[in-house]
């Protein structure tokens, strides 16, 4: 994997562990020459991931909409940034630039990004890996909700094969086939 889209919060969240893991992941990706593709902002844990990657001489590409430049504080330190008009353009650009997707804790926007690439994978629009980072069980209720859609026969059991759940960076290293310890 040469690049990965990181979907995560544009805010810092309620616990310091979110930023700690974002720092660790940004560093891990940079040290292993995996380009970070993300929303282009300098706020929240998305800013933490991108700045950690930059601090470790990693490549970081951002895609941000005009209307979010001030709100998410466009990160001027990253390798390159693309400014687009709509959220749809933003998501398509990130999708096209990424070899896979890593979903860290976040809010409604992060959920939307996850479900879009998940549904596209179910529809066989892509075969890229989707990794759900279940830090401190953050995504456990989401996983239960997906299971509920299976139980109620709205989704096939094969949806579970469409994404991978990891709980820590050691598991993430295995999924990304990274041996370097950071």
C-alpha positions as CSV (number, residue, x, y, z in Angstrom):
1,X,0.0,0.0,0.0
2,X,1.4,3.3,-1.1
3,X,-1.3,5.6,0.1
4,X,-4.2,5.5,2.6
5,X,-7.2,7.8,3.1
6,X,-7.5,8.6,6.8
7,X,-11.1,9.4,7.9
8,X,-11.3,10.9,11.3
9,X,-12.6,13.8,13.4
10,X,-12.0,17.5,12.7
11,X,-12.3,18.0,16.4
12,X,-10.1,16.5,19.2
13,X,-12.8,14.5,20.9
14,X,-13.3,14.0,24.6
15,X,-10.2,11.9,25.4
16,X,-6.5,12.5,25.0
17,X,-6.1,8.9,23.7
18,X,-7.6,10.0,20.4
19,X,-4.8,12.5,19.7
20,X,-2.2,10.0,21.1
21,X,-3.2,7.3,18.7
22,X,-3.5,9.8,15.8
23,X,0.1,10.9,16.5
24,X,1.2,7.3,16.6
25,X,-0.6,6.4,13.3
26,X,0.6,9.5,11.5
27,X,4.2,8.7,12.5
28,X,3.8,5.0,11.6
29,X,2.5,5.7,8.1
30,X,5.2,8.3,7.4
31,X,8.1,6.1,8.6
32,X,6.8,3.3,6.4
33,X,6.4,5.5,3.3
34,X,2.6,5.3,3.2
35,X,1.2,8.6,1.9
36,X,-1.6,10.1,4.1
37,X,-4.6,11.3,2.1
38,X,-7.0,13.3,4.3
39,X,-9.4,16.2,4.5
40,X,-6.8,18.9,4.5
41,X,-7.5,20.5,7.8
42,X,-5.2,21.4,10.7
43,X,-7.9,20.9,13.4
44,X,-8.9,18.0,15.5
45,X,-7.3,14.5,15.2
46,X,-7.1,14.9,11.4
47,X,-4.7,17.7,12.0
48,X,-2.8,15.6,14.5
49,X,-2.4,12.7,12.0
50,X,-1.2,15.0,9.2
51,X,1.2,16.9,11.4
52,X,2.7,13.7,12.9
53,X,3.3,12.4,9.4
54,X,4.9,15.6,8.3
55,X,7.1,15.7,11.4
56,X,8.3,12.3,10.4
57,X,9.0,13.4,6.8
58,X,6.0,11.7,5.4
59,X,4.0,12.6,2.3
60,X,0.6,14.1,3.1
61,X,-2.1,15.2,0.6
62,X,-5.1,17.1,1.7
63,X,-8.4,17.7,-0.1
64,X,-10.6,20.5,1.4
65,X,-13.6,22.4,0.3
66,X,-13.7,26.1,0.0
67,X,-16.3,26.4,2.8
68,X,-14.2,24.4,5.2
69,X,-10.9,26.3,4.8
70,X,-11.5,28.5,7.8
71,X,-13.6,26.1,9.9
72,X,-11.1,23.2,9.6
73,X,-8.0,25.5,9.4
74,X,-6.4,24.5,6.1
75,X,-3.1,22.9,6.9
76,X,-0.3,24.8,5.2
77,X,2.4,22.4,6.3
78,X,1.4,19.4,4.2
79,X,3.0,18.2,0.9
80,X,0.0,19.3,-1.3
81,X,-3.5,20.5,-0.9
82,X,-6.4,20.4,-3.4
83,X,-9.2,22.9,-2.9
84,X,-12.6,21.7,-4.3
85,X,-16.1,23.1,-4.3
86,X,-18.2,20.3,-2.9
87,X,-18.0,17.5,-0.3
88,X,-18.7,15.0,-3.1
89,X,-15.7,16.3,-5.0
90,X,-13.6,16.0,-1.9
91,X,-14.6,12.4,-1.2
92,X,-14.1,11.3,-4.9
93,X,-10.6,12.9,-4.9
94,X,-9.7,11.2,-1.7
95,X,-11.1,7.9,-3.0
96,X,-9.1,8.2,-6.2
97,X,-5.8,9.0,-4.5
98,X,-6.0,6.2,-1.9
99,X,-5.0,2.6,-2.1
100,X,-7.1,1.9,1.1
101,X,-9.1,3.5,3.9
102,X,-8.4,3.9,7.6
103,X,-11.3,5.0,9.8
104,X,-10.3,6.5,13.2
105,X,-12.7,8.0,15.7
106,X,-14.8,10.8,14.4
107,X,-18.3,12.1,14.0
108,X,-21.1,12.1,11.4
109,X,-18.7,13.1,8.5
110,X,-16.4,10.2,9.4
111,X,-19.4,7.8,9.4
112,X,-20.6,9.1,6.1
113,X,-17.1,8.5,4.6
114,X,-17.0,5.0,6.0
115,X,-20.4,4.1,4.8
116,X,-19.7,5.4,1.3
117,X,-16.6,3.4,0.7
118,X,-18.3,0.4,2.4
119,X,-21.3,0.5,0.2
120,X,-19.1,1.1,-2.9
121,X,-17.2,-2.0,-1.9
122,X,-20.4,-4.0,-1.5
123,X,-21.4,-2.8,-5.0
124,X,-18.0,-4.0,-6.3
125,X,-17.0,-0.5,-7.3
126,X,-13.7,-1.1,-5.6
127,X,-11.6,-3.7,-3.9
128,X,-9.6,-1.5,-1.6
129,X,-9.1,-2.4,2.0
130,X,-11.2,-0.6,4.7
131,X,-9.8,-0.6,8.2
132,X,-12.0,0.4,11.1
133,X,-9.8,1.4,14.0
134,X,-11.9,0.4,17.1
135,X,-9.9,2.4,19.7
136,X,-11.3,1.7,23.2
137,X,-14.4,0.1,21.5
138,X,-15.3,3.5,19.9
139,X,-16.8,1.7,16.9
140,X,-18.3,-1.3,18.7
141,X,-21.9,0.0,18.5
142,X,-21.4,0.7,14.8
143,X,-20.2,-2.9,14.3
144,X,-23.3,-4.1,16.2
145,X,-25.5,-1.9,14.0
146,X,-24.0,-3.5,10.9
147,X,-24.6,-6.9,12.5
148,X,-28.3,-5.9,13.1
149,X,-28.7,-5.2,9.4
150,X,-27.4,-8.7,8.7
151,X,-29.7,-10.3,11.3
152,X,-32.7,-8.5,9.8
153,X,-31.7,-9.6,6.3
154,X,-31.1,-6.1,4.9
155,X,-27.4,-6.8,4.4
156,X,-25.7,-10.0,3.4
157,X,-23.3,-11.8,5.8
158,X,-20.5,-11.1,3.3
159,X,-20.4,-7.4,4.3
160,X,-18.2,-8.5,7.3
161,X,-15.6,-9.4,4.7
162,X,-15.7,-5.9,3.3
163,X,-13.9,-4.3,6.3
164,X,-11.3,-5.2,8.9
165,X,-11.5,-4.2,12.5
166,X,-8.3,-3.5,14.5
167,X,-8.1,-2.4,18.1
168,X,-4.5,-1.1,18.3
169,X,-1.5,-0.1,16.2
170,X,0.1,-3.6,16.5
171,X,-2.9,-5.0,14.7
172,X,-2.8,-2.2,12.2
173,X,0.8,-3.0,11.5
174,X,-0.1,-6.6,10.7
175,X,-3.0,-5.6,8.4
176,X,-0.8,-3.1,6.6
177,X,2.1,-5.7,6.5
178,X,4.4,-3.3,8.3
179,X,7.2,-4.8,10.4
180,X,8.9,-1.5,11.4
181,X,8.2,-0.6,15.0
182,X,7.5,3.0,15.6
